Amino acid sequence: MHADPDTHATPLISSDSHIVEPPDLWERWLPKELLGLAPKLVKDEEGGDAWLYNDGAAPAPLGLVTVTRGRAREDLRWSGARYDTINQGNFEATARVDEMLEDGVVAEVIYSPQRTMRHFMQGTENDLHLGGVRAYNDWLAKEFCAKAPDRLIGIAQMPATGVVDAIAEMRRCKDMGLRGVLVSAWPSGNPNVSEADDPFFAEAQKLGLPVSLHIGLVSRAKVAPKPRTPVDADKAKAAAGTGTGGRQVSTLSGAGLDTMPLLLGEIILTGVHDRFPALKFVSVEAGIGWVPYYAEQMDDRYERNRHWAKIKLGKRLPSEYVRSNWMFTFVLDRYGVQNRHAIGIDNVMWSTDYPHHGCDWPHSRATVAKMFEGVPADERRKITFGNAAALYGIRPAA
C-alpha cells in the first residue's frame, strides 16, 4: 500500500465523489416495464465497456469517469476500460471503503453520474424520468450507502417533473437515509428558478437537506422530446469511434466556471434566501477561486441597478448571502485556498472527485499537503474535514 507524505494526521472527507453505475443496476432496480428504455451496456471501439444512451450519440465509455489502479496520466483515454479491470470501488461499496481508506479519506459524499441521469431526465416522458431517478436513488440508499452509512453519504437525485413529484421523492429519500438533494434541472421543470420552485425549497429547508447544484443545470423545457423507442445496441456499431472527440474541449476547459456563477446570482437575486433563510445550497465541482471576485461584482451591480431593475432583497448585500447560505466544493484550487478568508473559511469543502480522471487517488494526502502548505492546521481541518462533517452530520468510524 502506498504511503504518501503528510505532515498532518487529520483524516479527510471528500465533499464531492461519484460512482459509475454497476452493470446490473437497471436490471435489478428499474421497473420491468421500463427495461427496454434503459441504457444498454455495449463495447467501445477498443473492446472496453460503454453505456449506450438514447440520445443518438455514440456509446459513452468508462475511461475518464473511472479509476484503474496503476494507470498513469499518459495512459488516460476514454475507451478501453472494462468493469473487470477498473477499481471495483467505482461501483461496489465494500471495495470503495477500502480504496477510500487507502487514500486517507474516511468518508465521501456521493453524487450521481450525470450522463446517466440525463438519459432518464431529458426529453423523456414522466414515467421513464421518474422511474430512472427512483431506481438510482433506491440503489444508492439501499445497497451502496447501506453497506457503510457512516462513510458513504448519499445525495439523492431529484426529478424535474414538477414540485409535487420532487417533494415526494425528497421525502422518500430522506426516509431512506440520504442526506442531501441534487438538482440537475429546476424541480418545477421551468427553464429558470421561479416561485414555482418555492414549495420544494420550503420542504428542503424543513427537512434540513442541503440543495446541491453540480457544475450546472439543463432545463427540461429546452430539450426536444425523444422518441419513446427501446435503446438499440446495434447503433453502437455504427457510432463506434465517433463519440469521444467532442468531449476534449469540455474536459480541458474547466467546466462549471461558465455556469455556476450565473446560477449563484440567479438564486440570490431572485430572493430565494430571503424566503428560505435556513436553506443551504452547495456549489459542486466548480472550484472556489472565482467566488470573492464574483461576490464583489454582484454587490456593485446590485447597488447600481437594483432600482431600475426592481430587484429588492432584504437588508443584506448579495455577498452576505454567499457567506450565510452557500457552500463550495473544490478539487484542486491553490488560488482559492490562498484566498480562503475572502470566500469564508466555513464555506469551502475539499473533495477528491473520485473516481473521475481529475482525482489523485491514491495520493490525495500528498496533493492536500502541498495545496495547504502554510495553512494553519485548524483551518485545514475545517476545509478538508470539519465543514463537510458539520453540513451532513458525518461521524465516520475511526
C-alpha positions in Angstrom: 0.0 0.0 0.0 1.4 3.4 -1.0 2.1 5.8 1.8 2.1 9.5 0.8 4.0 12.1 2.8 1.7 14.2 5.0 2.8 16.4 7.8 -0.8 16.4 9.3 -2.6 13.3 10.6 -6.1 14.8 10.1 -8.5 12.5 8.3 -10.1 13.7 5.1 -13.7 13.9 4.0 -14.4 14.2 0.3 -17.4 16.6 -0.2 -17.9 15.5 -3.9 -17.3 12.0 -5.1 -19.2 9.8 -7.6 -19.9 6.3 -8.8 -20.2 4.7 -12.1 -23.4 2.6 -12.3 -22.9 -1.1 -11.8 -23.6 -3.2 -14.9 -26.8 -4.7 -13.4 -28.2 -1.6 -11.8 -31.1 -1.1 -14.2 -32.0 -4.8 -14.4 -32.3 -5.0 -10.7 -33.8 -1.7 -9.8 -35.7 -0.2 -12.7 -39.4 -1.2 -13.1 -39.6 -4.2 -15.5 -41.9 -2.3 -18.0 -39.2 0.3 -18.5 -36.2 -2.0 -19.0 -36.4 -1.7 -22.8 -35.8 2.0 -22.4 -32.8 1.7 -20.0 -29.2 2.4 -21.0 -27.5 -0.6 -22.6 -24.0 -1.9 -21.8 -22.1 -2.3 -25.0 -18.5 -2.3 -26.2 -16.4 0.7 -27.3 -14.0 0.7 -30.3 -11.2 -0.8 -28.2 -13.4 -3.6 -26.7 -13.9 -1.7 -23.4 -17.3 -1.3 -21.7 -19.5 1.6 -22.6 -23.1 2.8 -22.0 -25.4 3.4 -24.9 -27.9 6.1 -24.1 -31.0 7.1 -26.1 -29.5 10.4 -27.3 -28.3 9.5 -30.8 -24.7 9.7 -29.8 -22.0 7.1 -29.7 -21.6 4.8 -26.7 -20.2 6.6 -23.6 -17.0 4.7 -22.5 -15.9 4.2 -18.9 -12.4 5.5 -19.4 -12.3 9.0 -17.8 -15.1 8.5 -15.3 -13.4 5.6 -13.6 -10.2 4.9 -11.7 -7.9 2.0 -12.6 -5.0 1.1 -10.2 -1.6 1.8 -11.7 -2.9 3.7 -14.8 -0.5 6.6 -15.5 -1.7 10.0 -16.6 -0.2 9.5 -20.0 -2.3 6.4 -20.4 -5.6 8.2 -19.8 -8.1 7.8 -22.6 -11.9 7.4 -23.0 -12.0 4.0 -24.4 -10.8 0.5 -23.5 -11.7 0.4 -19.8 -13.7 -2.6 -18.6 -15.7 -3.4 -15.4 -13.5 -6.3 -14.6 -10.2 -4.3 -14.7 -11.2 -0.9 -13.2 -11.1 -0.4 -9.5 -14.1 -2.3 -8.1 -14.8 0.7 -5.7 -16.0 2.6 -8.8 -19.3 0.8 -8.3 -19.2 -1.5 -5.3 -19.3 -0.2 -1.7 -17.1 -2.6 0.2 -14.2 -2.2 -2.2 -14.9 1.6 -2.2 -14.4 1.9 1.5 -11.0 0.1 1.3 -9.9 2.4 -1.6 -11.0 5.5 0.4 -9.1 4.5 3.5 -6.0 3.7 1.4 -6.3 7.3 0.2 -6.7 8.8 3.7 -10.3 9.5 3.1 -12.7 8.4 5.9 -16.0 9.5 4.3 -17.3 10.6 0.9 -20.3 12.5 -0.2 -21.7 10.6 -3.2 -23.2 12.2 -6.3 -25.0 10.6 -9.2 -23.4 10.1 -12.7 -24.9 12.9 -14.6 -24.6 11.4 -18.1 -26.8 8.6 -16.8 -29.3 10.9 -15.3 -29.6 12.9 -18.5 -30.7 9.7 -20.2 -33.7 9.5 -18.0 -34.4 13.2 -17.4 -34.1 15.0 -20.7 -36.8 14.8 -23.3 -38.5 11.8 -21.7 -42.0 11.1 -20.6 -42.6 11.4 -16.9 -42.8 7.6 -16.1 -39.3 7.0 -17.5 -38.0 10.2 -16.0 -39.3 9.3 -12.5 -38.5 5.6 -12.9 -34.9 6.1 -13.6 -34.4 8.7 -10.9 -36.1 6.5 -8.3 -34.2 3.4 -9.4 -30.9 5.1 -8.9 -31.9 6.6 -5.5 -33.1 3.1 -4.4 -29.8 1.5 -5.3 -27.7 4.3 -3.8 -29.6 4.2 -0.4 -30.5 0.6 0.0 -27.4 -1.0 -1.5 -24.4 1.2 -1.9 -24.5 3.6 1.1 -26.2 1.0 3.3 -23.0 -1.0 3.4 -21.2 1.8 5.2 -23.6 4.5 6.2 -21.1 6.3 8.4 -18.6 6.6 5.5 -20.8 6.8 2.3 -23.0 9.8 2.4 -25.6 9.7 -0.3 -27.0 12.7 -2.2 -30.4 12.0 -3.8 -31.0 12.8 -7.4 -34.1 15.0 -7.8 -36.6 14.7 -10.7 -37.9 17.7 -12.6 -41.4 16.6 -13.4 -43.0 19.2 -11.1 -42.6 20.2 -7.5 -45.1 17.6 -6.2 -43.0 14.7 -7.6 -39.8 16.3 -6.4 -41.1 16.8 -2.9 -42.4 13.3 -2.7 -39.0 11.9 -3.9 -37.1 14.2 -1.4 -39.2 12.9 1.5 -38.8 9.3 0.4 -35.0 9.7 0.1 -34.8 11.4 3.5 -36.6 8.4 5.0 -34.1 6.1 3.3 -31.2 7.9 4.9 -29.9 10.1 2.1 -28.5 13.4 3.4 -28.9 16.0 0.6 -30.5 16.5 -2.8 -29.0 17.2 -6.2 -31.0 19.4 -8.6 -30.0 18.9 -12.2 -33.0 20.9 -13.5 -35.3 23.1 -11.6 -37.9 20.9 -9.8 -40.8 22.8 -11.4 -39.4 21.9 -14.9 -39.2 25.7 -15.7 -36.2 27.0 -17.6 -35.2 29.3 -14.7 -35.7 29.3 -11.0 -39.0 30.8 -10.0 -41.6 31.0 -7.2 -43.0 27.7 -8.7 -39.9 26.1 -7.1 -40.6 27.6 -3.6 -42.6 24.7 -2.2 -39.6 22.4 -2.9 -37.2 24.8 -1.3 -39.6 25.2 1.7 -39.7 21.4 2.2 -35.9 21.1 1.8 -35.5 23.7 4.5 -38.0 21.9 6.7 -36.2 18.6 6.3 -32.7 20.1 6.8 -31.4 18.9 3.4 -28.8 20.9 1.6 -29.6 21.6 -2.1 -26.7 20.9 -4.5 -26.0 22.2 -8.0 -23.4 20.1 -9.8 -21.5 22.3 -12.2 -24.7 23.4 -14.0 -28.3 22.7 -14.9 -30.1 21.7 -18.0 -33.6 22.9 -18.4 -36.0 20.1 -19.2 -38.2 22.6 -21.1 -35.4 23.3 -23.6 -34.8 19.7 -24.6 -36.6 18.3 -27.6 -38.7 15.2 -26.8 -37.0 11.9 -27.7 -38.9 9.1 -29.4 -40.2 6.5 -27.0 -38.3 3.6 -28.5 -36.0 1.0 -26.9 -32.3 1.8 -26.8 -30.8 0.0 -29.8 -27.5 -1.7 -29.1 -26.9 -2.2 -32.8 -26.5 1.6 -33.1 -23.3 1.2 -31.2 -21.5 -0.4 -34.1 -22.3 2.4 -36.5 -21.3 5.1 -33.9 -18.2 3.4 -32.6 -15.1 5.6 -32.7 -17.1 8.8 -33.2 -18.2 9.6 -29.7 -15.1 10.9 -27.8 -13.6 13.7 -29.8 -16.2 16.3 -28.9 -15.5 15.8 -25.2 -12.0 17.0 -25.3 -12.7 20.8 -25.1 -15.0 20.4 -22.1 -12.6 18.1 -20.4 -9.7 20.6 -20.7 -11.6 23.9 -20.2 -12.7 23.8 -16.6 -16.4 23.1 -16.8 -18.6 24.9 -14.4 -16.9 28.3 -14.4 -19.2 29.5 -17.1 -22.5 28.4 -15.5 -22.2 28.2 -11.7 -21.7 32.0 -11.1 -24.8 32.6 -13.1 -26.8 30.1 -11.1 -25.5 31.6 -7.8 -26.5 35.1 -8.9 -29.9 33.9 -10.2 -30.8 32.3 -6.8 -29.6 35.2 -4.7 -31.1 38.0 -6.8 -34.5 36.4 -7.0 -34.8 36.5 -3.3 -34.7 32.7 -2.6 -32.6 33.2 0.5 -34.9 35.9 1.9 -37.8 33.4 1.6 -35.8 30.5 3.0 -33.1 31.8 5.2 -32.1 28.5 6.7 -31.7 26.6 3.4 -28.1 25.8 2.4 -27.0 25.5 -1.3 -23.9 23.7 -2.4 -21.9 24.6 -5.5 -20.3 21.3 -6.5 -17.2 20.9 -8.6 -17.0 24.5 -9.8 -14.0 25.5 -7.7 -13.7 28.4 -5.3 -11.1 30.9 -6.6 -13.8 32.8 -8.5 -16.1 33.4 -5.6 -14.6 36.5 -4.0 -14.5 38.4 -7.3 -18.0 37.4 -8.3 -19.4 38.3 -4.9 -17.8 41.7 -5.2 -19.2 42.3 -8.6 -22.7 41.2 -7.6 -22.6 43.7 -4.8 -21.6 46.5 -7.2 -24.2 45.6 -9.9 -26.9 45.3 -7.3 -26.2 48.7 -5.8 -26.1 50.3 -9.2 -29.0 48.6 -10.9 -31.5 47.4 -8.2 -33.7 50.5 -8.5 -34.4 50.4 -12.3 -34.3 46.6 -12.4 -36.8 46.5 -9.5 -34.7 43.9 -7.6 -35.3 44.2 -3.8 -33.5 41.9 -1.4 -33.7 42.1 2.4 -31.3 44.4 4.2 -28.3 42.4 3.0 -25.9 42.6 0.1 -25.6 39.6 -2.3 -22.1 38.8 -0.9 -23.6 38.3 2.6 -26.0 35.6 1.3 -22.9 33.9 -0.2 -21.5 33.6 3.3 -24.7 32.7 5.0 -26.3 30.3 2.6 -23.7 28.7 0.3 -21.0 26.0 0.5 -18.5 25.5 -2.3 -16.5 22.3 -3.2 -13.2 22.2 -5.0 -10.7 19.5 -6.0 -7.5 21.5 -6.8 -7.6 25.2 -6.3 -4.4 26.7 -4.8 -5.6 30.2 -5.5 -8.8 29.6 -3.7 -7.1 28.1 -0.7 -4.8 31.1 -0.5 -7.8 33.4 -0.5 -10.0 31.2 1.7 -10.8 34.0 4.1 -12.2 36.2 1.3 -14.6 33.4 0.5 -15.3 32.3 4.1 -13.4 29.7 6.0 -16.6 28.0 6.9 -17.9 27.9 3.3 -15.4 25.7 1.4 -15.0 22.0 1.3 -12.3 19.9 -0.3 -13.1 16.9 -2.5 -11.4 14.1 -4.5 -14.0 13.9 -7.3 -13.2 10.1 -7.2 -13.4 8.2 -9.5 -13.2 10.8 -12.3 -10.0 11.4 -14.0 -9.4 14.6 -12.1 -8.8 12.8 -8.8 -5.4 11.9 -7.4 -6.2 8.6 -5.8 -4.4 7.1 -4.0 -2.2 10.2 -3.5 -4.8 12.6 -2.2 -2.9 13.2 1.1 0.2 14.4 -0.8 -1.9 16.7 -3.0 -3.6 18.2 0.0 -0.4 18.6 1.9 1.1 20.5 -1.0 -2.0 22.6 -1.6 -2.3 23.6 2.1 1.3 24.5 2.7 1.4 27.3 5.2 -2.3 27.0 6.2 -2.9 26.6 9.9 -3.9 23.1 11.0 -7.3 24.2 12.3 -8.2 25.9 9.1 -7.0 22.9 7.0 -9.1 20.6 9.2 -12.2 22.8 8.6 -11.8 22.7 4.9 -10.8 19.0 4.4 -13.0 17.5 7.2 -14.9 19.7 9.6 -17.2 21.7 7.2 -18.5 18.6 5.4 -18.9 16.8 8.6 -21.0 19.6 10.1 -23.1 20.1 6.9 -24.0 16.4 6.5 -23.8 15.2 10.1 -20.9 12.9 9.3 -19.4 10.9 12.2 -17.1 8.4 10.5 -15.8 5.4 12.4 -12.1 5.5 13.3 
